[in-house]
Amino acid sequence: LAKTTQPISMDSYEGQEVNITCSHNNIATNDYITWYQQFPSQGPRFIIQGYKTKVTNEVASLFIPADRKSSTLSLPRVSLSDTAVYYCLVGDMTVTGANNLFFGTGTRLTVIP
Amino acid sequence: DTGVSQDPRHKITKRGQNVTFRCDPISEHNRLYWYRQTLGQGPEFLTYFQNEAQLEKSRLLSDRFSAERPKGSFSTLEIQRTEQGDSAMYLCASSPVGTPRDTQYFGPGTRLTVL
């Protein structure tokens, strides 16, 4: 059962800020929001994770409104090397297994020169 | 390089043959996951180990598939009597105890082609 909805694809010019929004209307109290990035022929790479408000690291920022029913991954000043598929995941932070960890089809970001 | 490694990176086999893939997780990580990814789709969970114990298996893991992690370190995934539908990227990931389960570190994957 899919728990998240995100755009299938996005295009952006180099140097622009890119915001990818993910909807998770049925998010539960114990759920974290996690974003992964995947380049062709590579495994996904963990980008950022948050529970509420705003999280920032050296790669991206994650904005989570108070109702937590959506989240926005923000990539500042993208470059061609940011062309990849971005996955939004919602998962129970108290569960150690992975049986219902669902990646979906992700958002394919294409950065244009 | 202390990341997750997988071997081989590519495997071409004929239908009906058996194949085995290996995953070496990050050394201090005791959780290990296997996923399958087909073209245009996200990774799909197959199975999960904590140390040497296989704690979860997806219904995608038919009885032709078996995974082991005998000493709680490396893991193997074997597919018996391969079918063309098994063609996919097989990904391994690991994570340490104490982090949310979504914080997984993936290897580069093994791409399987069944002819």
Contacts between the chains, C-beta under 8 A, distances in Angstrom:
chain1	res1	chain2	res2	distance
A	32	B	100	5.1
A	32	B	102	5.7
A	34	B	100	7.6
A	34	B	102	3.9
A	34	B	103	7.0
A	41	B	89	7.9
A	41	B	108	7.7
A	41	B	109	7.4
A	41	B	111	7.4
A	42	B	108	5.8
A	42	B	109	7.1
A	43	B	4	7.5
A	43	B	91	5.0
A	43	B	92	7.9
A	43	B	93	7.1
A	43	B	106	3.0
A	43	B	107	5.4
A	43	B	108	5.6
A	43	B	109	5.2
A	44	B	43	6.6
A	44	B	91	7.7
A	44	B	106	5.1
A	45	B	106	6.9
A	46	B	103	5.9
A	46	B	104	6.8
A	46	B	105	6.7
A	49	B	100	6.9
A	49	B	102	6.4
A	49	B	103	6.2
A	85	B	42	7.9
A	87	B	42	5.6
A	89	B	102	5.5
A	91	B	100	6.9
A	91	B	101	6.1
A	91	B	102	4.4
A	92	B	101	7.8
A	93	B	100	4.2
A	93	B	101	7.5
A	93	B	102	7.7
A	95	B	101	6.0
A	96	B	31	7.0
A	96	B	50	6.7
A	96	B	55	8.0
A	96	B	97	7.7
A	96	B	101	5.6
A	97	B	48	5.1
A	97	B	55	5.8
A	97	B	56	4.5
A	97	B	101	6.7
A	98	B	33	5.3
A	98	B	45	5.2
A	98	B	48	4.8
A	98	B	56	6.5
A	98	B	101	5.8
A	98	B	104	7.9
A	99	B	45	6.3
A	99	B	48	7.2
A	99	B	56	4.7
A	99	B	58	6.5
A	100	B	45	7.8
A	101	B	45	5.6
A	101	B	101	6.9
A	101	B	102	6.8
A	102	B	42	7.7
A	102	B	45	8.0
A	103	B	42	2.9
A	103	B	43	5.0
A	103	B	44	7.4
A	104	B	42	5.2
A	105	B	40	6.9
A	105	B	41	6.0
A	105	B	42	5.8
A	106	B	42	5.5
